[in-house]
Amino acid sequence: MGEADRRRAHVLLHAPFEGPGSIEPWLHARGWEITRTHLFAAEELPTVADIDLLCIMGGPMSVNDEGAYRWLAPEKDFVARAIASSKVVLGICLGAQVIASALGARVSENPEPEIGWFPVEPATGAGESSFSWFFGETREAFHWHGEKCELPAGAVHLARSAACEHQAFAVGDRVLGLQFHLETTVEGARALVENCRADLSRAPGRWVQGENELLEDATRFARANEAMASLLDDMASLAG
């Protein structure tokens, strides 16, 4: 594959400690060109036409905090244009909420924070999507969020959990939002704990696990990363 034929993935990053996790080695292994925008460092967004796959990662802020984070409004506009241009788009946690907000859906506080390893199960409408092959079974996933999003107009509800109804949604067959994390590695989870440890003490509840329970079993991360790879294989086929 020549340079002109390489597929191009762009990653939107909202915090220095929350990266693409297992997505990055997956892309490298398959010869993708990877570019990034560190939004927290006020870097410029690329041209939509210059990317094939857009990955929007997590972060500790709210999509509603446009006054505090001046890059949020331009980011939402960029994501809306990428979707309108039929790019393949994957949003994870905050990234899923960015997709929802960019398409006019409401993002608000979840009834309870959800932090830790909890199952996500198929939603009633999961069979109506091209991603239904993945969401036909209950899967354990890593969570770290305090907000939720409503479904964008026309979206298919794919997955739910006991703590959060809208855990995954698809918009058409090229846009996927995941409230949960499959890409998080052990190192990425440790970085979250180090930088967001206050969330664990500030938000005790039924759906908040302790630091040891979050980190002690590396096989959980391996299984989640394998599931992430399966989804990426499917999404990559859409990107050409």
N, C-alpha and C positions, 0 to 999 in steps of 0.2 A: 504494500500500500504506500503510495507516494504521499508527500506532504499535502498536495492539493486534494487528495482523497480522504485524508484523515477526518474522522468525525470529531466534532467540537463540543465539549461539555463546559458549561460555565456554572460556577458555584457562587451563590450569594451567602456571605458570612456576616452574622450580626454581632458576634462576640469573639474575642481572641481565643477563648478557651472552648469554643464549641465548633468543631470542624466537621468535615465530611465523613470522618470515621472510616468504615470499611468500604465506602463508596469509592474513595480515592484509589486504593490498590486495585479494586475491580476495574476501574477505568484505565489505569496504567497497564494492567495485564492484557488489555484488549486494544491497546494502541491509540486510545483517544487522546486528543489534545485537550489539556485542562487549563482553563483560565479562571480567575477569581476576582470578585469585587469584595474588598473588606469595607463594608458599609460603615462600620464603626470608626474607620480611619478616613472617612469622607472621600473614598476613591470613586472615580467616575464609572458609571455603568457602561457596558458595551453596546454595540449596535445589535438589535434583535436579529438581523439577517446574518450575523456572524456566528450564531450558535445553532446547534442541533438539539441539545439536551440542556435544560435548565434545572439545577438542583438548588432549592431554597432551604437553608438549614435553620436550626433552632436558635433560640436566644432568650435572655431573661426578661426582655421588655415586652410591653403590650403593643399590638398593632394600633391601638387607639392613642398611643403617646406621640402623635405627630409633632406636637409642640416641643417636646423634649428631644426628639430624635428627628432632625430635619430631613434625613434621608428616607424616612418611611413613605412619605407621599410620592416622591419620585420612584421609589422601589415598586410601590403598588401599581403605578402607571406603567412601568416597565414590564411587570408581570402580566398585566392586562393585555398589553400589546403583544407579548410573546404568545399568550394563549390565542389571541385573535389571529395571529400569524401561523397558527397550527404547529407551534413548536411542542416538543415533548417536554412536559413540566412535571417535576416531582417536588412537592413541598412536605417538609417534615416538622411536626410540632408547630413552632412559630411560623415556619414556612407554609404549613397547611392553612394557618389562620391568615397569612398574607394573601394566599390565593383566594380564600373566602372573602376577605375584605376587599380585595381588588375587583371582585365580581359582584360586590354590593351586598354581601351577607354580613350579618351582625356578629361581632366577637365580644364576649362578655365573660365575667367571672364564672368559673365552674362552681357548683354548690360546695364541693370540697376539693382540695388539692389532690392530685394523683401522682405519687412519686414512688417508684419501685417496680418490681416485677409482678404484673397482673395480666390475666388472660383478656384477649379481645375475641369476640365471637361474631359470627356472621349476622348481618342485619337482614331484615325481612326482604329488602330489595336487592340484595347482593347479587342475585342471579341475573340481573338485568344489565350487567356491565361486562365489557371485554376482560375485566380483571376478576371475574367471578371464580375462575379456576383457583385463584390464590385465596380468596376469602370464603371458601366453602367449608372451612374447618376452624375450630378454636385454636388460637396460637398464643403462647406466652410472649409478652413484649415488655420492653423497658419504657417507663413513663417518667416524665418530669414536667408537669404543667399545672398551672392554676387557673387557666382560662379555657374557654370552649368556643366553638364557632357554630353558627347555624349553617345549613346547607345552601350553597349558591343556587340560584334559579337553574333548574334543569339537571342538577347534580343527582347522581345515584348514591344512596347511602349504602356503604359496603360493610362496615363493622361498628360494633359498639362494645362498651365495657360496663361493669356495674357502676362505675364512678362517673362515666362520661358517655353520653349517648352517641355522639358523632365522632367516632374514632377513625374513620376512613371514608373518603368519598371520591368519586370520579366525575369529571366533567368531560363528556364525550369519551373517546377512547385514547386520548393522548395526555390527559391531565389527571394526576393522582395526588390527593392530599392525605397524609398520615398524621394523626395527632400523636401517635406513639413512635418509638424509636426502634428500628431494626439495625441501624448502621452503627450504633454506639459500640465501641470497643471497651475493654477493661480500662485502658489508659484514658479514654474519653470520659468514662464514668467517674474515674478518680478526679479528673480535672473539674467535672461538674460539682463533685462533692467539695473539693477544695475551694471553689469560687462561689458556690451557692449553698454552703453548709447551713446558713441561717434558715433556709427554707425547711430544713428537717426539724429544727427546733421551734420555728415560728408556726408551723402548720401541722401539729400532731393530729392524727385522725385515723379513721379506718383504712385509708388508702395512702398512708405515708409510712414507708419502711425505714428502718434504721440503716446507718452507714454500713455496718457489717453485712447485713442481709443484701444490700444493694451490690456489694462488691465481692462477696466470698466465693461465688461459684462461676468460674471462668467459662464453663461449658454452656451456661445460659447465653453468654455473649456470642460464643461460636455458633450456636444454633440460630440465634437471631441474625447474625451476619450471613449465614447460609441462606436464610429466607430472603434477606435483602438482595443477595446475588441473584436469586431466582426472579424476583421482581425486576431487577435491572436488566436481566437477559431479555425479558419480555418487552420492556420499554425501549431497549436498544434496537429491537427489531422494528419498532415504529419510527425510530429516528433515521432509518435508512442505512 
